[in-house]
């Protein structure tokens, strides 16, 4: 394994989270889409088919957000 460029243990939890977010957001920058794995493509196809079979079975996003916020 390559030598670490940064001592992660020296960072606070908040700094490590910020670093992780920055790294995540940098993936695929510049409009370059990342290819799906075959498993990801199959799951997306399955979800689209389930939606098309029963488009009314989902939850409106405002209701979903309300439920999530009420769990706190």
mmCIF file of the N, C-alpha and C atoms, coordinates in Angstrom:
data_MODEL
# 
_entry.id   MODEL 
# 
loop_
_atom_site.group_PDB 
_atom_site.id 
_atom_site.type_symbol 
_atom_site.label_atom_id 
_atom_site.label_alt_id 
_atom_site.label_comp_id 
_atom_site.label_asym_id 
_atom_site.label_entity_id 
_atom_site.label_seq_id 
_atom_site.pdbx_PDB_ins_code 
_atom_site.Cartn_x 
_atom_site.Cartn_y 
_atom_site.Cartn_z 
_atom_site.occupancy 
_atom_site.B_iso_or_equiv 
_atom_site.pdbx_formal_charge 
_atom_site.auth_seq_id 
_atom_site.auth_comp_id 
_atom_site.auth_asym_id 
_atom_site.auth_atom_id 
_atom_site.pdbx_PDB_model_num 
ATOM 1   N N  . UNK A 1 1  ? 0.833   -1.170 0.000   1.00 0.00 ? 1  UNK A N  1 
ATOM 2   C CA . UNK A 1 1  ? 0.000   0.000  0.000   1.00 0.00 ? 1  UNK A CA 1 
ATOM 3   C C  . UNK A 1 1  ? 0.881   1.238  0.000   1.00 0.00 ? 1  UNK A C  1 
ATOM 4   N N  . UNK A 1 2  ? 0.436   2.275  -0.686  1.00 0.00 ? 2  UNK A N  1 
ATOM 5   C CA . UNK A 1 2  ? 1.211   3.508  -0.778  1.00 0.00 ? 2  UNK A CA 1 
ATOM 6   C C  . UNK A 1 2  ? 1.247   4.213  0.565   1.00 0.00 ? 2  UNK A C  1 
ATOM 7   N N  . UNK A 1 3  ? 2.307   4.985  0.768   1.00 0.00 ? 3  UNK A N  1 
ATOM 8   C CA . UNK A 1 3  ? 2.444   5.757  2.000   1.00 0.00 ? 3  UNK A CA 1 
ATOM 9   C C  . UNK A 1 3  ? 1.381   6.849  2.040   1.00 0.00 ? 3  UNK A C  1 
ATOM 10  N N  . UNK A 1 4  ? 0.765   7.032  3.193   1.00 0.00 ? 4  UNK A N  1 
ATOM 11  C CA . UNK A 1 4  ? -0.281  8.039  3.344   1.00 0.00 ? 4  UNK A CA 1 
ATOM 12  C C  . UNK A 1 4  ? 0.297   9.440  3.188   1.00 0.00 ? 4  UNK A C  1 
ATOM 13  N N  . UNK A 1 5  ? -0.412  10.290 2.476   1.00 0.00 ? 5  UNK A N  1 
ATOM 14  C CA . UNK A 1 5  ? -0.002  11.675 2.301   1.00 0.00 ? 5  UNK A CA 1 
ATOM 15  C C  . UNK A 1 5  ? -0.441  12.544 3.472   1.00 0.00 ? 5  UNK A C  1 
ATOM 16  N N  . UNK A 1 6  ? -1.338  12.004 4.286   1.00 0.00 ? 6  UNK A N  1 
ATOM 17  C CA . UNK A 1 6  ? -1.931  12.763 5.372   1.00 0.00 ? 6  UNK A CA 1 
ATOM 18  C C  . UNK A 1 6  ? -2.124  11.840 6.566   1.00 0.00 ? 6  UNK A C  1 
ATOM 19  N N  . UNK A 1 7  ? -1.790  12.318 7.746   1.00 0.00 ? 7  UNK A N  1 
ATOM 20  C CA . UNK A 1 7  ? -1.990  11.541 8.963   1.00 0.00 ? 7  UNK A CA 1 
ATOM 21  C C  . UNK A 1 7  ? -3.440  11.714 9.402   1.00 0.00 ? 7  UNK A C  1 
ATOM 22  N N  . UNK A 1 8  ? -4.284  10.778 9.017   1.00 0.00 ? 8  UNK A N  1 
ATOM 23  C CA . UNK A 1 8  ? -5.708  10.877 9.310   1.00 0.00 ? 8  UNK A CA 1 
ATOM 24  C C  . UNK A 1 8  ? -5.993  10.870 10.810  1.00 0.00 ? 8  UNK A C  1 
ATOM 25  N N  . UNK A 1 9  ? -5.151  10.195 11.569  1.00 0.00 ? 9  UNK A N  1 
ATOM 26  C CA . UNK A 1 9  ? -5.353  10.139 13.013  1.00 0.00 ? 9  UNK A CA 1 
ATOM 27  C C  . UNK A 1 9  ? -5.148  11.498 13.673  1.00 0.00 ? 9  UNK A C  1 
ATOM 28  N N  . UNK A 1 10 ? -4.441  12.388 13.004  1.00 0.00 ? 10 UNK A N  1 
ATOM 29  C CA . UNK A 1 10 ? -4.186  13.719 13.551  1.00 0.00 ? 10 UNK A CA 1 
ATOM 30  C C  . UNK A 1 10 ? -5.366  14.662 13.329  1.00 0.00 ? 10 UNK A C  1 
ATOM 31  N N  . UNK A 1 11 ? -6.313  14.261 12.488  1.00 0.00 ? 11 UNK A N  1 
ATOM 32  C CA . UNK A 1 11 ? -7.466  15.102 12.183  1.00 0.00 ? 11 UNK A CA 1 
ATOM 33  C C  . UNK A 1 11 ? -8.590  14.850 13.174  1.00 0.00 ? 11 UNK A C  1 
ATOM 34  N N  . UNK A 1 12 ? -9.370  15.894 13.427  1.00 0.00 ? 12 UNK A N  1 
ATOM 35  C CA . UNK A 1 12 ? -10.560 15.728 14.258  1.00 0.00 ? 12 UNK A CA 1 
ATOM 36  C C  . UNK A 1 12 ? -11.619 14.975 13.460  1.00 0.00 ? 12 UNK A C  1 
ATOM 37  N N  . UNK A 1 13 ? -12.638 14.515 14.152  1.00 0.00 ? 13 UNK A N  1 
ATOM 38  C CA . UNK A 1 13 ? -13.736 13.838 13.451  1.00 0.00 ? 13 UNK A CA 1 
ATOM 39  C C  . UNK A 1 13 ? -14.340 14.752 12.397  1.00 0.00 ? 13 UNK A C  1 
ATOM 40  N N  . UNK A 1 14 ? -14.569 16.007 12.752  1.00 0.00 ? 14 UNK A N  1 
ATOM 41  C CA . UNK A 1 14 ? -15.152 16.959 11.811  1.00 0.00 ? 14 UNK A CA 1 
ATOM 42  C C  . UNK A 1 14 ? -14.244 17.154 10.589  1.00 0.00 ? 14 UNK A C  1 
ATOM 43  N N  . UNK A 1 15 ? -12.948 17.237 10.801  1.00 0.00 ? 15 UNK A N  1 
ATOM 44  C CA . UNK A 1 15 ? -12.015 17.403 9.672   1.00 0.00 ? 15 UNK A CA 1 
ATOM 45  C C  . UNK A 1 15 ? -12.011 16.175 8.773   1.00 0.00 ? 15 UNK A C  1 
ATOM 46  N N  . UNK A 1 16 ? -12.097 14.988 9.364   1.00 0.00 ? 16 UNK A N  1 
ATOM 47  C CA . UNK A 1 16 ? -12.144 13.762 8.547   1.00 0.00 ? 16 UNK A CA 1 
ATOM 48  C C  . UNK A 1 16 ? -13.434 13.683 7.745   1.00 0.00 ? 16 UNK A C  1 
ATOM 49  N N  . UNK A 1 17 ? -14.543 14.107 8.350   1.00 0.00 ? 17 UNK A N  1 
ATOM 50  C CA . UNK A 1 17 ? -15.817 14.126 7.615   1.00 0.00 ? 17 UNK A CA 1 
ATOM 51  C C  . UNK A 1 17 ? -15.732 15.116 6.462   1.00 0.00 ? 17 UNK A C  1 
ATOM 52  N N  . UNK A 1 18 ? -15.198 16.307 6.720   1.00 0.00 ? 18 UNK A N  1 
ATOM 53  C CA . UNK A 1 18 ? -15.035 17.308 5.657   1.00 0.00 ? 18 UNK A CA 1 
ATOM 54  C C  . UNK A 1 18 ? -14.171 16.768 4.522   1.00 0.00 ? 18 UNK A C  1 
ATOM 55  N N  . UNK A 1 19 ? -13.102 16.067 4.876   1.00 0.00 ? 19 UNK A N  1 
ATOM 56  C CA . UNK A 1 19 ? -12.224 15.482 3.866   1.00 0.00 ? 19 UNK A CA 1 
ATOM 57  C C  . UNK A 1 19 ? -12.954 14.417 3.055   1.00 0.00 ? 19 UNK A C  1 
ATOM 58  N N  . UNK A 1 20 ? -13.732 13.587 3.736   1.00 0.00 ? 20 UNK A N  1 
ATOM 59  C CA . UNK A 1 20 ? -14.490 12.537 3.043   1.00 0.00 ? 20 UNK A CA 1 
ATOM 60  C C  . UNK A 1 20 ? -15.506 13.139 2.085   1.00 0.00 ? 20 UNK A C  1 
ATOM 61  N N  . UNK A 1 21 ? -16.189 14.197 2.517   1.00 0.00 ? 21 UNK A N  1 
ATOM 62  C CA . UNK A 1 21 ? -17.173 14.862 1.665   1.00 0.00 ? 21 UNK A CA 1 
ATOM 63  C C  . UNK A 1 21 ? -16.483 15.468 0.450   1.00 0.00 ? 21 UNK A C  1 
ATOM 64  N N  . UNK A 1 22 ? -15.356 16.142 0.670   1.00 0.00 ? 22 UNK A N  1 
ATOM 65  C CA . UNK A 1 22 ? -14.627 16.749 -0.450  1.00 0.00 ? 22 UNK A CA 1 
ATOM 66  C C  . UNK A 1 22 ? -14.164 15.686 -1.430  1.00 0.00 ? 22 UNK A C  1 
ATOM 67  N N  . UNK A 1 23 ? -13.670 14.566 -0.927  1.00 0.00 ? 23 UNK A N  1 
ATOM 68  C CA . UNK A 1 23 ? -13.237 13.473 -1.796  1.00 0.00 ? 23 UNK A CA 1 
ATOM 69  C C  . UNK A 1 23 ? -14.410 12.910 -2.582  1.00 0.00 ? 23 UNK A C  1 
ATOM 70  N N  . UNK A 1 24 ? -15.537 12.660 -1.892  1.00 0.00 ? 24 UNK A N  1 
ATOM 71  C CA . UNK A 1 24 ? -16.737 12.125 -2.548  1.00 0.00 ? 24 UNK A CA 1 
ATOM 72  C C  . UNK A 1 24 ? -17.221 13.060 -3.646  1.00 0.00 ? 24 UNK A C  1 
ATOM 73  N N  . UNK A 1 25 ? -17.272 14.361 -3.344  1.00 0.00 ? 25 UNK A N  1 
ATOM 74  C CA . UNK A 1 25 ? -17.766 15.324 -4.317  1.00 0.00 ? 25 UNK A CA 1 
ATOM 75  C C  . UNK A 1 25 ? -16.836 15.472 -5.508  1.00 0.00 ? 25 UNK A C  1 
ATOM 76  N N  . UNK A 1 26 ? -15.569 15.134 -5.344  1.00 0.00 ? 26 UNK A N  1 
ATOM 77  C CA . UNK A 1 26 ? -14.623 15.257 -6.449  1.00 0.00 ? 26 UNK A CA 1 
ATOM 78  C C  . UNK A 1 26 ? -14.727 14.099 -7.442  1.00 0.00 ? 26 UNK A C  1 
ATOM 79  N N  . UNK A 1 27 ? -15.365 13.006 -7.026  1.00 0.00 ? 27 UNK A N  1 
ATOM 80  C CA . UNK A 1 27 ? -15.505 11.842 -7.903  1.00 0.00 ? 27 UNK A CA 1 
ATOM 81  C C  . UNK A 1 27 ? -16.494 12.178 -9.008  1.00 0.00 ? 27 UNK A C  1 
ATOM 82  N N  . UNK A 1 28 ? -16.085 12.018 -10.234 1.00 0.00 ? 28 UNK A N  1 
ATOM 83  C CA . UNK A 1 28 ? -16.961 12.267 -11.368 1.00 0.00 ? 28 UNK A CA 1 
ATOM 84  C C  . UNK A 1 28 ? -17.105 13.727 -11.735 1.00 0.00 ? 28 UNK A C  1 
ATOM 85  N N  . UNK A 1 29 ? -16.264 14.596 -11.173 1.00 0.00 ? 29 UNK A N  1 
ATOM 86  C CA . UNK A 1 29 ? -16.331 16.010 -11.536 1.00 0.00 ? 29 UNK A CA 1 
ATOM 87  C C  . UNK A 1 29 ? -15.986 16.189 -13.008 1.00 0.00 ? 29 UNK A C  1 
ATOM 88  N N  . UNK A 1 30 ? -16.425 17.284 -13.560 1.00 0.00 ? 30 UNK A N  1 
ATOM 89  C CA . UNK A 1 30 ? -16.130 17.569 -14.955 1.00 0.00 ? 30 UNK A CA 1 
ATOM 90  C C  . UNK A 1 30 ? -17.112 16.916 -15.908 1.00 0.00 ? 30 UNK A C  1 
ATOM 91  N N  . UNK A 1 31 ? -18.246 16.455 -15.389 1.00 0.00 ? 31 UNK A N  1 
ATOM 92  C CA . UNK A 1 31 ? -19.267 15.874 -16.248 1.00 0.00 ? 31 UNK A CA 1 
ATOM 93  C C  . UNK A 1 31 ? -18.984 14.457 -16.699 1.00 0.00 ? 31 UNK A C  1 
ATOM 94  N N  . UNK A 1 32 ? -17.925 13.867 -16.199 1.00 0.00 ? 32 UNK A N  1 
ATOM 95  C CA . UNK A 1 32 ? -17.592 12.503 -16.585 1.00 0.00 ? 32 UNK A CA 1 
ATOM 96  C C  . UNK A 1 32 ? -18.380 11.534 -15.700 1.00 0.00 ? 32 UNK A C  1 
ATOM 97  N N  . UNK A 1 33 ? -19.310 10.838 -16.304 1.00 0.00 ? 33 UNK A N  1 
ATOM 98  C CA . UNK A 1 33 ? -20.145 9.895  -15.560 1.00 0.00 ? 33 UNK A CA 1 
ATOM 99  C C  . UNK A 1 33 ? -19.364 8.623  -15.260 1.00 0.00 ? 33 UNK A C  1 
ATOM 100 N N  . UNK A 1 34 ? -19.593 8.088  -14.088 1.00 0.00 ? 34 UNK A N  1 
ATOM 101 C CA . UNK A 1 34 ? -18.961 6.826  -13.721 1.00 0.00 ? 34 UNK A CA 1 
ATOM 102 C C  . UNK A 1 34 ? -19.831 5.685  -14.243 1.00 0.00 ? 34 UNK A C  1 
ATOM 103 N N  . UNK A 1 35 ? -19.231 4.658  -14.788 1.00 0.00 ? 35 UNK A N  1 
ATOM 104 C CA . UNK A 1 35 ? -20.029 3.552  -15.323 1.00 0.00 ? 35 UNK A CA 1 
ATOM 105 C C  . UNK A 1 35 ? -20.693 2.762  -14.196 1.00 0.00 ? 35 UNK A C  1 
ATOM 106 N N  . UNK A 1 36 ? -21.877 2.255  -14.479 1.00 0.00 ? 36 UNK A N  1 
ATOM 107 C CA . UNK A 1 36 ? -22.577 1.399  -13.526 1.00 0.00 ? 36 UNK A CA 1 
ATOM 108 C C  . UNK A 1 36 ? -22.003 -0.004 -13.589 1.00 0.00 ? 36 UNK A C  1 
ATOM 109 N N  . UNK A 1 37 ? -22.005 -0.673 -12.462 1.00 0.00 ? 37 UNK A N  1 
ATOM 110 C CA . UNK A 1 37 ? -21.656 -2.089 -12.468 1.00 0.00 ? 37 UNK A CA 1 
ATOM 111 C C  . UNK A 1 37 ? -22.871 -2.851 -12.993 1.00 0.00 ? 37 UNK A C  1 
ATOM 112 N N  . UNK A 1 38 ? -22.691 -4.079 -13.440 1.00 0.00 ? 38 UNK A N  1 
ATOM 113 C CA . UNK A 1 38 ? -23.855 -4.855 -13.873 1.00 0.00 ? 38 UNK A CA 1 
ATOM 114 C C  . UNK A 1 38 ? -24.906 -4.984 -12.769 1.00 0.00 ? 38 UNK A C  1 
ATOM 115 N N  . UNK A 1 39 ? -24.471 -5.139 -11.527 1.00 0.00 ? 39 UNK A N  1 
ATOM 116 C CA . UNK A 1 39 ? -25.419 -5.245 -10.416 1.00 0.00 ? 39 UNK A CA 1 
ATOM 117 C C  . UNK A 1 39 ? -26.204 -3.963 -10.199 1.00 0.00 ? 39 UNK A C  1 
ATOM 118 N N  . UNK A 1 40 ? -25.536 -2.816 -10.339 1.00 0.00 ? 40 UNK A N  1 
ATOM 119 C CA . UNK A 1 40 ? -26.224 -1.537 -10.207 1.00 0.00 ? 40 UNK A CA 1 
ATOM 120 C C  . UNK A 1 40 ? -27.249 -1.353 -11.321 1.00 0.00 ? 40 UNK A C  1 
ATOM 121 N N  . UNK A 1 41 ? -26.877 -1.707 -12.525 1.00 0.00 ? 41 UNK A N  1 
ATOM 122 C CA . UNK A 1 41 ? -27.792 -1.579 -13.665 1.00 0.00 ? 41 UNK A CA 1 
ATOM 123 C C  . UNK A 1 41 ? -29.015 -2.478 -13.465 1.00 0.00 ? 41 UNK A C  1 
ATOM 124 N N  . UNK A 1 42 ? -28.790 -3.699 -12.984 1.00 0.00 ? 42 UNK A N  1 
ATOM 125 C CA . UNK A 1 42 ? -29.903 -4.620 -12.722 1.00 0.00 ? 42 UNK A CA 1 
ATOM 126 C C  . UNK A 1 42 ? -30.837 -4.059 -11.658 1.00 0.00 ? 42 UNK A C  1 
ATOM 127 N N  . UNK A 1 43 ? -30.272 -3.479 -10.592 1.00 0.00 ? 43 UNK A N  1 
ATOM 128 C CA . UNK A 1 43 ? -31.102 -2.918 -9.522  1.00 0.00 ? 43 UNK A CA 1 
ATOM 129 C C  . UNK A 1 43 ? -31.909 -1.734 -10.027 1.00 0.00 ? 43 UNK A C  1 
ATOM 130 N N  . UNK A 1 44 ? -31.320 -0.873 -10.821 1.00 0.00 ? 44 UNK A N  1 
ATOM 131 C CA . UNK A 1 44 ? -32.060 0.252  -11.388 1.00 0.00 ? 44 UNK A CA 1 
ATOM 132 C C  . UNK A 1 44 ? -33.178 -0.237 -12.289 1.00 0.00 ? 44 UNK A C  1 
ATOM 133 N N  . UNK A 1 45 ? -32.896 -1.237 -13.111 1.00 0.00 ? 45 UNK A N  1 
ATOM 134 C CA . UNK A 1 45 ? -33.933 -1.806 -13.971 1.00 0.00 ? 45 UNK A CA 1 
ATOM 135 C C  . UNK A 1 45 ? -35.071 -2.394 -13.134 1.00 0.00 ? 45 UNK A C  1 
ATOM 136 N N  . UNK A 1 46 ? -34.717 -3.081 -12.037 1.00 0.00 ? 46 UNK A N  1 
ATOM 137 C CA . UNK A 1 46 ? -35.726 -3.673 -11.165 1.00 0.00 ? 46 UNK A CA 1 
ATOM 138 C C  . UNK A 1 46 ? -36.609 -2.585 -10.554 1.00 0.00 ? 46 UNK A C  1 
ATOM 139 N N  . UNK A 1 47 ? -35.987 -1.487 -10.109 1.00 0.00 ? 47 UNK A N  1 
ATOM 140 C CA . UNK A 1 47 ? -36.752 -0.408 -9.481  1.00 0.00 ? 47 UNK A CA 1 
ATOM 141 C C  . UNK A 1 47 ? -37.663 0.293  -10.480 1.00 0.00 ? 47 UNK A C  1 
ATOM 142 N N  . UNK A 1 48 ? -37.194 0.509  -11.692 1.00 0.00 ? 48 UNK A N  1 
ATOM 143 C CA . UNK A 1 48 ? -38.036 1.129  -12.724 1.00 0.00 ? 48 UNK A CA 1 
ATOM 144 C C  . UNK A 1 48 ? -39.219 0.230  -13.047 1.00 0.00 ? 48 UNK A C  1 
ATOM 145 N N  . UNK A 1 49 ? -38.960 -1.064 -13.170 1.00 0.00 ? 49 UNK A N  1 
ATOM 146 C CA . UNK A 1 49 ? -40.046 -2.008 -13.459 1.00 0.00 ? 49 UNK A CA 1 
ATOM 147 C C  . UNK A 1 49 ? -41.069 -2.018 -12.329 1.00 0.00 ? 49 UNK A C  1 
ATOM 148 N N  . UNK A 1 50 ? -40.612 -1.990 -11.080 1.00 0.00 ? 50 UNK A N  1 
ATOM 149 C CA . UNK A 1 50 ? -41.531 -1.970 -9.939  1.00 0.00 ? 50 UNK A CA 1 
ATOM 150 C C  . UNK A 1 50 ? -42.359 -0.692 -9.946  1.00 0.00 ? 50 UNK A C  1 
ATOM 151 N N  . UNK A 1 51 ? -41.738 0.424  -10.264 1.00 0.00 ? 51 UNK A N  1 
ATOM 152 C CA . UNK A 1 51 ? -42.477 1.689  -10.334 1.00 0.00 ? 51 UNK A CA 1 
ATOM 153 C C  . UNK A 1 51 ? -43.528 1.640  -11.433 1.00 0.00 ? 51 UNK A C  1 
ATOM 154 N N  . UNK A 1 52 ? -43.142 1.144  -12.593 1.00 0.00 ? 52 UNK A N  1 
ATOM 155 C CA . UNK A 1 52 ? -44.086 1.085  -13.717 1.00 0.00 ? 52 UNK A CA 1 
ATOM 156 C C  . UNK A 1 52 ? -45.242 0.138  -13.427 1.00 0.00 ? 52 UNK A C  1 
ATOM 157 N N  . UNK A 1 53 ? -44.991 -0.901 -12.648 1.00 0.00 ? 53 UNK A N  1 
ATOM 158 C CA . UNK A 1 53 ? -46.041 -1.862 -12.310 1.00 0.00 ? 53 UNK A CA 1 
ATOM 159 C C  . UNK A 1 53 ? -47.052 -1.260 -11.335 1.00 0.00 ? 53 UNK A C  1 
ATOM 160 N N  . UNK A 1 54 ? -46.607 -0.314 -10.477 1.00 0.00 ? 54 UNK A N  1 
ATOM 161 C CA . UNK A 1 54 ? -47.503 0.295  -9.495  1.00 0.00 ? 54 UNK A CA 1 
ATOM 162 C C  . UNK A 1 54 ? -46.964 1.675  -9.128  1.00 0.00 ? 54 UNK A C  1 
ATOM 163 N N  . UNK A 1 55 ? -47.235 2.638  -9.997  1.00 0.00 ? 55 UNK A N  1 
ATOM 164 C CA . UNK A 1 55 ? -46.688 3.984  -9.833  1.00 0.00 ? 55 UNK A CA 1 
ATOM 165 C C  . UNK A 1 55 ? -47.214 4.693  -8.593  1.00 0.00 ? 55 UNK A C  1 
ATOM 166 N N  . UNK A 1 56 ? -48.309 4.235  -8.032  1.00 0.00 ? 56 UNK A N  1 
ATOM 167 C CA . UNK A 1 56 ? -48.883 4.888  -6.857  1.00 0.00 ? 56 UNK A CA 1 
ATOM 168 C C  . UNK A 1 56 ? -48.400 4.292  -5.536  1.00 0.00 ? 56 UNK A C  1 
ATOM 169 N N  . UNK A 1 57 ? -47.487 3.342  -5.578  1.00 0.00 ? 57 UNK A N  1 
ATOM 170 C CA . UNK A 1 57 ? -47.072 2.663  -4.347  1.00 0.00 ? 57 UNK A CA 1 
ATOM 171 C C  . UNK A 1 57 ? -46.033 3.436  -3.548  1.00 0.00 ? 57 UNK A C  1 
ATOM 172 N N  . UNK A 1 58 ? -45.453 4.457  -4.125  1.00 0.00 ? 58 UNK A N  1 
ATOM 173 C CA . UNK A 1 58 ? -44.421 5.218  -3.426  1.00 0.00 ? 58 UNK A CA 1 
ATOM 174 C C  . UNK A 1 58 ? -44.999 6.215  -2.445  1.00 0.00 ? 58 UNK A C  1 
ATOM 175 N N  . UNK A 1 59 ? -44.112 6.978  -1.825  1.00 0.00 ? 59 UNK A N  1 
ATOM 176 C CA . UNK A 1 59 ? -44.487 8.018  -0.870  1.00 0.00 ? 59 UNK A CA 1 
ATOM 177 C C  . UNK A 1 59 ? -44.046 9.356  -1.437  1.00 0.00 ? 59 UNK A C  1 
ATOM 178 N N  . UNK A 1 60 ? -44.914 10.354 -1.450  1.00 0.00 ? 60 UNK A N  1 
ATOM 179 C CA . UNK A 1 60 ? -44.500 11.686 -1.900  1.00 0.00 ? 60 UNK A CA 1 
ATOM 180 C C  . UNK A 1 60 ? -43.305 12.168 -1.069  1.00 0.00 ? 60 UNK A C  1 
ATOM 181 N N  . UNK A 1 61 ? -42.386 12.871 -1.703  1.00 0.00 ? 61 UNK A N  1 
ATOM 182 C CA . UNK A 1 61 ? -41.148 13.245 -1.019  1.00 0.00 ? 61 UNK A CA 1 
ATOM 183 C C  . UNK A 1 61 ? -41.407 14.087 0.212   1.00 0.00 ? 61 UNK A C  1 
ATOM 184 N N  . UNK A 1 62 ? -42.395 14.948 0.196   1.00 0.00 ? 62 UNK A N  1 
ATOM 185 C CA . UNK A 1 62 ? -42.671 15.775 1.387   1.00 0.00 ? 62 UNK A CA 1 
ATOM 186 C C  . UNK A 1 62 ? -43.099 14.904 2.570   1.00 0.00 ? 62 UNK A C  1 
ATOM 187 N N  . UNK A 1 63 ? -43.887 13.882 2.288   1.00 0.00 ? 63 UNK A N  1 
ATOM 188 C CA . UNK A 1 63 ? -44.300 12.951 3.343   1.00 0.00 ? 63 UNK A CA 1 
ATOM 189 C C  . UNK A 1 63 ? -43.098 12.169 3.860   1.00 0.00 ? 63 UNK A C  1 
ATOM 190 N N  . UNK A 1 64 ? -42.233 11.728 2.965   1.00 0.00 ? 64 UNK A N  1 
ATOM 191 C CA . UNK A 1 64 ? -41.032 10.992 3.376   1.00 0.00 ? 64 UNK A CA 1 
ATOM 192 C C  . UNK A 1 64 ? -40.133 11.864 4.256   1.00 0.00 ? 64 UNK A C  1 
ATOM 193 N N  . UNK A 1 65 ? -39.942 13.119 3.869   1.00 0.00 ? 65 UNK A N  1 
ATOM 194 C CA . UNK A 1 65 ? -39.129 14.041 4.665   1.00 0.00 ? 65 UNK A CA 1 
ATOM 195 C C  . UNK A 1 65 ? -39.768 14.263 6.030   1.00 0.00 ? 65 UNK A C  1 
ATOM 196 N N  . UNK A 1 66 ? -41.097 14.428 6.064   1.00 0.00 ? 66 UNK A N  1 
ATOM 197 C CA . UNK A 1 66 ? -41.793 14.628 7.339   1.00 0.00 ? 66 UNK A CA 1 
ATOM 198 C C  . UNK A 1 66 ? -41.574 13.435 8.266   1.00 0.00 ? 66 UNK A C  1 
ATOM 199 N N  . UNK A 1 67 ? -41.677 12.232 7.726   1.00 0.00 ? 67 UNK A N  1 
ATOM 200 C CA . UNK A 1 67 ? -41.461 11.034 8.538   1.00 0.00 ? 67 UNK A CA 1 
ATOM 201 C C  . UNK A 1 67 ? -40.034 10.972 9.081   1.00 0.00 ? 67 UNK A C  1 
ATOM 202 N N  . UNK A 1 68 ? -39.080 11.286 8.221   1.00 0.00 ? 68 UNK A N  1 
ATOM 203 C CA . UNK A 1 68 ? -37.676 11.270 8.651   1.00 0.00 ? 68 UNK A CA 1 
ATOM 204 C C  . UNK A 1 68 ? -37.449 12.294 9.761   1.00 0.00 ? 68 UNK A C  1 
ATOM 205 N N  . UNK A 1 69 ? -37.961 13.495 9.588   1.00 0.00 ? 69 UNK A N  1 
ATOM 206 C CA . UNK A 1 69 ? -37.766 14.550 10.576  1.00 0.00 ? 69 UNK A CA 1 
ATOM 207 C C  . UNK A 1 69 ? -38.458 14.216 11.899  1.00 0.00 ? 69 UNK A C  1 
ATOM 208 N N  . UNK A 1 70 ? -39.568 13.502 11.838  1.00 0.00 ? 70 UNK A N  1 
ATOM 209 C CA . UNK A 1 70 ? -40.279 13.129 13.062  1.00 0.00 ? 70 UNK A CA 1 
ATOM 210 C C  . UNK A 1 70 ? -39.561 12.034 13.850  1.00 0.00 ? 70 UNK A C  1 
ATOM 211 N N  . UNK A 1 71 ? -38.604 11.356 13.249  1.00 0.00 ? 71 UNK A N  1 
ATOM 212 C CA . UNK A 1 71 ? -37.843 10.319 13.937  1.00 0.00 ? 71 UNK A CA 1 
ATOM 213 C C  . UNK A 1 71 ? -36.798 10.905 14.879  1.00 0.00 ? 71 UNK A C  1 
ATOM 214 N N  . UNK A 1 72 ? -36.464 12.163 14.689  1.00 0.00 ? 72 UNK A N  1 
ATOM 215 C CA . UNK A 1 72 ? -35.413 12.778 15.499  1.00 0.00 ? 72 UNK A CA 1 
ATOM 216 C C  . UNK A 1 72 ? -35.849 13.003 16.914  1.00 0.00 ? 72 UNK A C  1 
# 
